Amino acid sequence: MRNVPKAIIIVWMTVWMILCMPHGLILAAPEEIQEPTSITRWEVKWGKAGDQGFISEVMGEDEIWERQSADQIMDMTKEPSGSLWTRLTIPSLHDGSSAIRFENIKGTHIVIYLEDRKVYENYHYNYDNNAVFLPLSADHSGNTLYVWAQNERGWVGIQGDVQVGPYAMLQEQYIHNGLMDIILGSTFVFTSLIMLSCTFFLGKFHKGLWISLCVVMGSIGTMVITYSKFLYTFYQVYGDLYSVLFDTAMLLGMPALCYFFEQIIGPGVYGIFTKVRKIQWTYSSIALFSLFIYVVSGGQWNLLYSLFVTRVVGIVLVILLIILLAGTITRALQRNREAILLASGFGTFSLISVLELLWYFQRNGTYHLFWWKWSMVAFVISLIAILGSRFAEKHNKVLEYSKELELFNNELQRSEKMEIISELAASVAHEVRNPLQVTRGFLQLMTEQEDNKNKGYVRIALEELDRASGIITDFLTFAKPEFDHIISLNISHEFDHIEGILVPMANLEGGKITTDIPPNLYIRGNSSKFKQAFINIIKNSIEAFQGGEGQIDIWAYSQDGQVKVHVRDNGEGMSEEALSRLGEPYFSNKIKGTGLGMMVTFRIVEAMNGQITFTSTKGVGTEAVVSFPEFDK
């Protein structure tokens, strides 16, 4: 409960901060709120040839003005002078700190007079959208405002809202006009620079695709920034630079975009994407050269620039977007995952961009392109998602290759060990077996002459010699697993013989063996080696009985071209460590075991093109699964 007063204070402070936020509409009384007033009608007249925007040009008494509403805009092509005067009256102002805000004045050269005093002038040779903000006072109520606009290429005059009201409120709207474009474009540029800095760590891994994405994102960001009203409003002195940067970014971004699409989707039908990329590279090179000549000459040599950049680039961009969109949709219909991602993002961008460009041309340049900037967000997200999926796919492949390499190395080490053991076994086994057989023969002769006391020792010596001979036999089997006699084996018949050998042994240990093997399962192999392998497995199961009622279940079946034989017991089981070492030379869980029996079993199964796996739980039992290629008899 001690924290209750502190929590109350925090909540109260939060509420107070919300109430004190800008536009404090909650604290202010309703009668104190002053909403901006919109001016919807004014008067216009065409300028005369050679007008320079001097107020003396329209101060005569014989001037004829035409009334116009806010939804009208003048086309300078109808008047050879290319300039328009607009006259409007400032309404009554009750606040000493007021202002007037023009959302947009179309024209490359703007001059504004308050009565006969010049209060604003702005000039751009290539940008005709102008947001204007002028401070006013109560003394300016009823004054006349004259706006002169000149445009040699398109529409001219006031477009959009004209508002008069509190200075602070209109100033905020004025400052925010185009600011979001700067934030959005800067985000794209910054992201592209960060991604480009990572190129050095990629090597040749998708480097071309990565760089093309960086160029596309950087171009998009630069175009969004340099097309923003914010720069032309507050930093108009650099207007020429903005135009050059916009054109350069667009001309670099289009071929990079074509390259990215070609890498993602492929060359396309009849190599359409490859051809488009080559054509686009050629066009961009010529256009960039034209732009360079235009900048170096200070605008004097503008024939190529006007042809390849000013007039043609919009048409080229529309055609390019349509071709890429059609190819992307075609590839997406083939259920290509990357094409579907690209179609969703690029489809949104290209559809909105084409519609806006068509509407822009339909309105003869009176429409201010807006939505294309935000549609680019969806497009860029899809590009990043595609590249991210490729990196993830490559990463998964690397992990897969690493696992395969590890398995290959383990198998290689195992093969090397087995080869050494095989060579050792083959070279030593024969040399050891011969003296053992001679020794055993002499011991048998001695048995007939020895008394009862020495006969026991001789018998033990004979058993150990037989055990040593069995080990040597296992060595020879391991050293030479190839079979001299390969036939078709009926699994059921083979296990009939195995049962006859091992069922009595299982009964002596207090257990039993049950089999369930269909009569029509066949494999290719050597009968004696097959029996030896399964006798070793089943003997281990019998020896694993824990003194109670032991049970061994054996069953077989055919699955996916493989004959699978299961041997499961309820013995003592093995730990994970022991299970992982199963089949290693000289590893055994039995006191007198050598590990050679299981090693030979693995070798026999491998020589018959089979596989063997074990699962075991300590105190529960062990199950072996042996698979062989099925033989169609």
C-alpha positions in Angstrom: 0.0 0.0 0.0 3.0 2.3 0.3 3.2 2.6 -3.5 -0.4 3.9 -3.8 0.4 7.6 -3.3 3.3 7.4 -5.7 1.1 5.7 -8.3 -1.6 8.4 -7.9 1.1 11.1 -8.4 2.4 9.4 -11.6 -1.1 9.0 -13.0 -2.0 12.7 -12.2 1.3 13.9 -13.8 0.6 11.8 -16.9 -2.9 13.3 -17.2 -1.5 16.8 -16.7 1.1 16.3 -19.5 -1.6 15.1 -21.9 -3.7 18.1 -21.1 -0.8 20.4 -21.6 0.2 19.0 -25.0 0.3 21.3 -28.0 -3.2 22.3 -29.3 -4.3 22.4 -25.6 -7.9 22.1 -26.6 -8.9 20.6 -23.2 -7.5 23.5 -21.2 -8.9 26.2 -23.4 -12.5 27.2 -23.2 -14.5 26.6 -26.4 -14.9 30.3 -27.0 -11.1 30.8 -27.0 -10.4 28.3 -29.8 -9.9 30.1 -33.1 -10.0 27.8 -36.1 -8.4 28.9 -39.3 -10.7 30.5 -41.9 -10.5 29.3 -45.5 -10.5 31.7 -48.4 -12.3 30.0 -51.3 -12.7 32.8 -53.9 -10.4 35.4 -55.4 -9.9 37.3 -58.6 -7.4 36.6 -61.4 -6.1 38.2 -64.6 -3.5 37.1 -67.1 -0.2 39.0 -67.1 1.1 40.8 -70.1 4.0 39.8 -72.3 7.2 40.7 -70.6 5.8 41.1 -67.1 8.3 40.7 -64.3 6.0 40.6 -61.4 6.0 44.3 -60.4 3.0 45.6 -58.6 2.8 48.6 -60.9 1.7 46.2 -63.7 -1.7 45.7 -62.1 -2.4 48.9 -60.2 -4.2 50.8 -63.0 -7.9 51.6 -62.8 -8.7 50.0 -66.1 -7.5 46.5 -65.0 -10.2 43.8 -65.6 -10.2 40.9 -63.1 -12.1 37.6 -63.4 -13.6 35.9 -60.4 -12.3 32.4 -59.6 -13.1 29.7 -57.0 -10.6 27.5 -55.2 -11.4 24.4 -57.4 -10.2 26.2 -60.6 -6.7 26.5 -61.9 -5.4 28.3 -65.0 -3.5 26.6 -67.9 -0.7 28.9 -69.0 -0.8 27.3 -72.5 -3.9 29.3 -73.1 -2.0 32.6 -72.6 1.3 33.3 -74.3 2.5 35.5 -71.4 2.8 32.5 -69.1 2.0 34.5 -66.0 -1.1 35.1 -63.8 -2.0 37.7 -61.2 -4.3 36.7 -58.3 -6.0 39.2 -56.0 -7.7 38.3 -52.8 -8.9 40.2 -49.7 -7.7 39.3 -46.2 -10.7 38.8 -43.9 -11.0 40.4 -40.4 -8.3 39.4 -38.0 -9.0 39.4 -34.3 -5.7 38.0 -33.1 -2.6 40.2 -33.2 -0.5 37.2 -34.1 -2.1 35.8 -37.3 -0.9 34.4 -40.6 -2.0 33.2 -44.0 -1.0 29.9 -45.4 -1.1 28.9 -49.1 -1.0 25.1 -49.4 0.3 25.3 -53.0 0.9 28.0 -55.6 1.7 26.6 -59.0 4.5 28.4 -60.7 8.3 28.5 -61.1 8.5 32.2 -60.2 6.3 33.6 -57.4 6.0 37.2 -56.1 3.5 38.3 -53.4 2.5 41.9 -52.4 0.6 43.1 -49.5 -1.0 46.2 -50.9 2.0 47.7 -52.7 4.7 46.2 -50.5 6.5 43.0 -51.6 6.4 40.4 -48.9 7.5 37.2 -50.7 9.4 36.1 -53.8 10.5 32.6 -54.8 12.0 31.2 -58.0 12.7 27.7 -59.3 13.5 26.8 -62.8 12.1 23.2 -62.6 9.8 22.9 -59.5 6.4 24.5 -59.7 4.8 23.5 -56.3 5.2 26.2 -53.7 3.9 26.2 -50.1 3.8 29.8 -48.7 3.4 31.1 -45.2 3.1 34.9 -44.4 2.7 36.5 -41.0 -0.2 39.0 -40.5 -1.5 41.3 -37.8 -4.9 42.7 -37.0 -4.0 45.9 -38.9 -4.0 43.9 -42.1 -7.7 43.1 -42.0 -9.3 44.0 -45.3 -6.0 44.5 -47.1 -5.5 43.2 -50.6 -2.9 40.5 -51.3 -1.5 40.3 -54.8 0.0 37.0 -56.0 2.0 36.9 -59.3 2.9 33.4 -60.6 4.8 32.5 -63.7 5.2 29.1 -65.3 6.4 28.3 -68.7 5.6 24.6 -68.7 2.2 23.9 -67.1 -0.5 25.2 -64.8 -0.2 28.4 -62.9 -2.0 30.0 -59.9 -3.3 29.1 -56.5 -4.0 25.4 -55.9 -5.3 23.8 -52.7 -6.3 25.5 -49.4 -5.8 29.1 -48.5 -6.2 29.6 -44.7 -6.1 32.6 -42.5 -5.9 32.1 -38.7 -3.7 31.9 -35.6 0.0 32.1 -36.4 1.1 29.1 -34.2 -1.5 26.8 -35.6 -0.8 27.6 -39.3 2.9 27.6 -38.7 2.8 24.1 -37.4 0.8 22.9 -40.5 3.3 24.8 -42.7 6.4 23.3 -41.1 4.9 19.8 -41.2 4.1 20.1 -44.9 6.5 17.7 -46.6 8.5 16.9 -43.4 7.2 13.3 -43.3 8.7 12.9 -46.8 12.1 13.9 -45.4 11.8 11.4 -42.6 10.7 8.6 -44.9 13.3 9.3 -47.5 16.1 9.7 -45.0 15.1 6.3 -43.5 15.5 4.7 -46.9 18.9 6.4 -47.6 20.2 5.6 -44.1 19.1 1.9 -44.4 20.7 1.6 -47.8 24.0 3.1 -46.6 24.1 0.7 -43.6 23.4 -2.3 -45.9 26.0 -1.1 -48.3 28.6 -1.0 -45.6 27.9 -4.7 -44.9 28.9 -5.6 -48.5 32.5 -6.0 -47.5 31.5 -8.9 -45.2 29.6 -10.8 -47.9 32.3 -11.9 -50.2 30.7 -13.2 -53.4 27.6 -14.3 -51.5 24.7 -12.5 -53.4 26.9 -9.4 -53.6 25.3 -8.2 -56.9 21.8 -8.7 -55.6 22.7 -7.0 -52.3 24.3 -3.9 -54.0 21.4 -3.6 -56.5 18.9 -3.6 -53.5 21.0 -0.9 -51.8 21.0 1.2 -55.0 17.2 0.8 -55.4 16.6 1.8 -51.7 19.0 4.7 -51.9 17.4 6.0 -55.1 13.9 5.7 -53.7 15.0 7.6 -50.6 16.7 10.3 -52.6 13.7 10.8 -54.9 11.4 11.0 -51.9 13.6 13.6 -50.2 14.2 15.8 -53.3 10.6 15.8 -54.3 9.5 17.0 -50.9 7.9 20.5 -50.5 9.8 20.9 -47.3 13.2 21.4 -49.0 11.8 23.8 -51.6 10.0 25.7 -48.9 12.8 26.2 -46.4 16.0 25.6 -48.5 14.9 26.9 -51.8 18.4 28.2 -52.7 19.5 24.6 -53.5 16.6 23.9 -55.9 18.9 23.2 -58.8 20.7 20.6 -56.8 17.5 18.9 -55.8 16.4 18.5 -59.4 19.8 17.0 -60.4 19.7 14.6 -57.5 16.2 13.5 -58.3 16.9 12.8 -61.9 20.2 11.0 -61.1 18.5 8.8 -58.5 15.7 7.9 -60.8 18.1 7.1 -63.7 20.3 4.9 -61.5 17.5 3.2 -59.7 15.7 1.9 -62.8 18.5 -0.3 -64.2 19.3 -1.5 -60.6 15.6 -2.4 -60.3 15.7 -4.4 -63.6 18.9 -6.2 -62.4 17.2 -7.1 -59.1 14.1 -8.5 -60.8 16.3 -10.5 -63.3 18.2 -12.1 -60.4 15.0 -13.0 -58.4 12.7 -14.1 -61.2 15.2 -15.1 -63.9 15.5 -13.9 -67.5 11.8 -14.4 -68.1 10.0 -15.6 -71.2 12.1 -15.1 -74.3 14.7 -13.4 -72.0 12.4 -10.4 -71.6 13.8 -9.2 -68.3 17.4 -9.5 -69.6 16.5 -7.5 -72.7 14.7 -4.9 -70.6 17.7 -4.6 -68.3 20.1 -4.0 -71.3 17.8 -1.4 -72.8 17.3 0.3 -69.5 21.1 0.5 -68.9 21.5 2.0 -72.4 18.8 4.6 -71.8 20.0 5.5 -68.4 23.6 5.9 -69.6 22.5 8.3 -72.4 20.2 10.2 -70.0 22.9 10.6 -67.4 25.3 11.8 -70.0 22.6 14.3 -71.1 22.1 15.4 -67.5 25.9 15.9 -67.1 26.2 18.0 -70.2 23.2 20.1 -69.0 24.8 20.7 -65.6 28.2 21.5 -66.9 26.9 23.9 -69.5 24.9 25.7 -66.9 21.6 24.8 -68.7 22.7 26.1 -72.1 22.9 22.7 -73.8 19.5 21.4 -72.8 18.4 19.6 -76.1 19.4 16.1 -75.0 18.3 16.7 -71.4 14.9 17.9 -72.5 14.5 15.0 -74.8 15.8 12.0 -72.7 15.0 13.2 -69.2 12.2 15.8 -69.1 9.9 14.4 -71.8 10.7 10.7 -72.1 11.6 9.5 -68.6 8.0 9.4 -67.4 6.9 7.3 -70.3 9.9 5.0 -69.9 9.1 4.6 -66.2 5.5 3.7 -66.9 6.4 1.1 -69.5 9.1 -0.4 -67.3 6.8 -0.8 -64.3 4.1 -2.4 -66.4 6.6 -4.9 -67.9 8.1 -5.8 -64.6 4.6 -6.1 -63.0 3.3 -8.4 -65.7 6.4 -10.6 -65.5 6.2 -10.8 -61.7 2.5 -11.7 -61.7 3.2 -14.4 -64.4 6.0 -15.9 -62.2 3.8 -15.6 -59.1 1.1 -17.6 -60.8 3.6 -20.5 -61.0 3.6 -20.5 -57.2 7.1 -19.2 -56.9 7.4 -18.0 -53.3 9.8 -15.1 -54.0 7.7 -14.1 -57.0 4.6 -14.0 -54.8 6.4 -11.7 -52.2 7.7 -9.5 -55.0 4.3 -9.4 -56.8 2.6 -8.3 -53.6 5.0 -5.5 -52.8 5.9 -4.4 -56.3 2.3 -4.8 -57.4 1.2 -2.3 -54.8 3.9 0.1 -55.7 3.6 -0.1 -59.5 -0.2 0.0 -59.6 -0.3 3.1 -57.4 2.6 4.7 -59.3 1.1 4.1 -62.7 -2.3 5.3 -61.7 -0.7 8.5 -60.2 1.4 9.1 -63.3 -1.6 8.6 -65.6 -3.6 11.0 -63.4 -0.7 13.4 -63.4 -0.6 13.5 -67.2 -4.4 13.6 -67.3 -4.3 16.7 -65.2 -1.4 18.2 -67.2 0.8 18.4 -64.2 -1.7 20.0 -61.7 -1.7 16.9 -59.5 1.0 16.6 -56.9 2.3 13.0 -56.8 1.9 11.8 -53.2 0.9 8.1 -52.8 3.8 6.7 -54.7 6.1 7.5 -51.8 4.2 5.5 -49.3 3.6 2.6 -51.7 7.4 2.3 -51.9 7.4 1.2 -48.2 5.5 -2.0 -49.2 7.8 -2.5 -52.1 11.0 -2.1 -50.1 9.7 -4.4 -47.4 9.1 -7.1 -50.0 12.6 -6.7 -51.4 14.1 -7.0 -48.0 11.9 -10.0 -47.2 13.1 -11.7 -50.4 16.7 -11.1 -49.8 16.3 -12.2 -46.2 14.7 -15.4 -47.3 17.6 -16.1 -49.6 20.1 -15.5 -46.8 18.0 -17.8 -44.5 17.9 -20.4 -47.2 21.7 -20.2 -47.7 22.2 -20.4 -44.0 20.1 -23.5 -43.7 22.0 -25.1 -46.6 25.3 -24.2 -44.9 24.0 -25.9 -41.7 22.9 -28.9 -43.7 26.2 -29.1 -45.5 28.0 -28.8 -42.1 26.0 -31.7 -40.7 26.7 -33.8 -43.8 30.4 -33.0 -43.6 30.5 -34.0 -40.0 28.8 -37.3 -40.8 31.2 -37.8 -43.7 34.2 -37.1 -41.5 32.9 -39.5 -38.8 32.3 -42.1 -41.5 35.7 -41.4 -43.0 37.4 -41.8 -39.6 35.5 -45.0 -39.0 36.4 -46.4 -42.4 40.1 -45.6 -41.7 39.9 -47.4 -38.4 38.2 -50.3 -39.9 40.7 -50.5 -42.8 43.6 -50.6 -40.3 41.9 -53.3 -38.2 41.2 -55.2 -41.4 44.8 -55.1 -42.5 46.0 -56.1 -39.1 43.5 -58.9 -38.8 44.2 -60.3 -42.2 48.0 -60.3 -41.6 47.9 -61.7 -38.1 45.0 -64.1 -38.0 46.4 -66.7 -40.3 49.7 -66.7 -38.6 48.1 -67.1 -35.2 45.5 -69.7 -36.1 48.1 -72.3 -37.4 50.1 -72.6 -34.1 46.9 -72.6 -32.1 45.6 -75.5 -34.1 48.9 -77.4 -33.6 48.9 -76.7 -29.9 45.3 -77.9 -29.6 46.1 -81.1 -31.4 49.0 -81.9 -29.0 46.8 -81.1 -26.0 44.2 -83.5 -27.2 46.9 -86.2 -27.4 48.1 -85.4 -23.9 44.6 -85.7 -22.6 44.7 -89.4 -23.2 47.9 -89.8 -21.1 47.3 -87.4 -18.2 45.7 -88.3 -14.9 42.3 -86.9 -13.8 43.9 -84.0 -12.1 45.7 -82.7 -15.1 42.8 -83.5 -17.5 40.9 -80.6 -15.9 43.7 -78.2 -16.7 44.0 -79.5 -20.3 40.2 -79.1 -20.8 40.4 -75.5 -19.7 43.3 -74.9 -22.0 41.3 -76.4 -24.9 38.3 -74.2 -24.2 40.5 -71.1 -24.1 42.1 -72.2 -27.4 38.7 -72.6 -28.9 37.8 -69.1 -27.6 40.9 -67.7 -29.2 40.1 -69.4 -32.5 36.6 -67.9 -32.4 38.1 -64.4 -32.0 40.4 -65.1 -34.9 37.4 -66.2 -37.0 35.6 -62.9 -36.2 38.8 -61.0 -37.2 38.8 -62.9 -40.5 35.1 -62.2 -41.1 35.6 -58.5 -40.3 38.7 -58.3 -42.5 36.9 -60.0 -45.5 33.2 -59.3 -45.4 32.7 -60.0 -49.1 30.7 -63.1 -49.8 31.6 -65.8 -52.1 28.1 -67.2 -52.5 25.3 -64.6 -53.0 21.8 -66.0 -53.3 18.2 -65.0 -52.8 17.3 -65.3 -49.1 13.9 -66.0 -47.7 13.8 -64.1 -44.4 11.3 -66.5 -42.9 13.3 -69.6 -43.8 16.5 -68.1 -42.4 14.9 -67.3 -39.1 13.6 -70.9 -38.8 17.2 -72.0 -38.6 18.2 -69.2 -36.2 15.3 -70.1 -33.9 16.4 -73.7 -33.8 19.8 -72.6 -32.6 18.8 -69.9 -30.1 15.4 -70.9 -28.6 17.0 -73.6 -26.4 19.6 -71.1 -25.2 16.8 -68.5 -24.4 14.9 -71.2 -22.5 17.9 -72.0 -20.4 18.1 -68.3 -19.4 14.4 -68.2 -18.5 13.2 -66.3 -21.6 11.4 -67.0 -24.8 11.5 -65.9 -28.4 8.5 -65.0 -30.6 8.7 -64.3 -34.3 6.3 -62.8 -36.8 7.8 -62.9 -40.2 5.8 -63.0 -43.5 6.8 -65.9 -45.8 7.3 -63.6 -48.9 10.2 -61.4 -47.9 13.3 -61.8 -50.0 16.8 -60.1 -50.0 20.1 -60.8 -51.6 23.0 -62.0 -49.5 25.0 -64.9 -48.0 23.0 -67.3 -45.8 25.7 -68.1 -43.3 26.7 -64.5 -42.8 23.1 -63.4 -42.4 22.6 -66.0 -39.7 25.8 -65.0 -38.0 24.8 -61.4 -37.8 21.3 -62.0 -36.3 22.7 -64.7 -34.0 25.1 -62.1 -32.6 22.2 -59.6 -32.1 19.8 -62.2 -30.5 22.6 -63.7 -28.3 23.2 -60.2 -26.9 19.5 -59.9 -26.1 19.5 -63.2 -24.4 22.6 -62.3 -22.3 20.9 -59.0 -21.3 18.1 -60.8 -19.4 17.9 -59.5 -15.9 17.0 -62.8 -14.2 13.3 -62.5 -14.7 11.1 -63.6 -17.6 13.0 -62.4 -20.6 11.1 -61.8 -23.8 12.5 -61.3 -27.3 10.2 -60.2 -30.1 11.2 -60.5 -33.7 9.1 -59.2 -36.6 9.7 -58.1 -40.2 7.9 -56.3 -43.0 8.4 -54.5 -46.3 8.3 -50.7 -46.6 9.4 -48.4 -49.4 11.5 -51.1 -51.1 13.2 -52.1 -47.9 12.9 -55.2 -45.8 13.0 -54.2 -42.1 13.7 -56.7 -39.3 13.1 -55.7 -35.7 14.6 -57.4 -32.7 13.3 -56.1 -29.4 14.1 -57.4 -25.9 13.1 -56.4 -22.3 16.7 -56.7 -21.0 18.7 -54.3 -18.9 19.2 -51.8 -21.7 22.1 -49.5 -22.4 23.0 -45.9 -21.6 23.2 -43.3 -24.4 27.0 -43.3 -24.1 27.2 -47.1 -24.5 24.6 -47.0 -27.4 26.8 -44.4 -29.2 29.9 -46.7 -29.0 28.1 -49.8 -30.1 30.0 -51.5 -32.9 33.4 -50.0 -31.9 36.3 -52.5 -31.7 36.9 -53.9 -28.2 33.9 -52.2 -26.7 31.5 -54.5 -24.8 29.1 -54.4 -21.9 29.9 -58.0 -21.0 32.7 -58.9 -18.6 34.5 -61.2 -21.0 33.3 -59.5 -24.2 35.6 -58.3 -26.9 33.2 -56.2 -28.9 34.2 -58.1 -32.0 30.8 -59.9 -32.4 28.8 -56.6 -32.8 31.6 -55.1 -34.9 31.3 -58.1 -37.2 27.5 -57.7 -37.3 27.8 -54.1 -38.4 30.3 -55.2 -41.1 28.1 -58.0 -42.4 25.0 -55.7 -42.6 27.1 -53.0 -44.4 28.4 -55.6 -46.9 24.8 -56.6 -47.7 24.0 -52.9 -48.4 21.9 -52.7 -45.3 21.6 -50.4 -42.3 21.4 -51.2 -38.6 20.2 -48.8 -35.9 19.7 -49.4 -32.1 17.4 -47.7 -29.6 17.7 -48.5 -25.9 16.5 -47.3 -22.5 18.3 -48.3 -19.3 16.2 -50.8 -17.4 13.6 -51.1 -20.1 15.2 -52.9 -23.0 16.8 -52.6 -26.5 15.5 -52.7 -30.0 17.5 -53.2 -33.1 16.2 -52.4 -36.6 18.0 -53.9 -39.6 17.1 -52.8 -43.1 18.0 -54.5 -46.4 17.1 -53.7 -50.0 14.1 -55.8 -51.0 14.6 -58.4 -53.7 11.8 -59.0 -56.2 12.0 -62.7 -56.9 
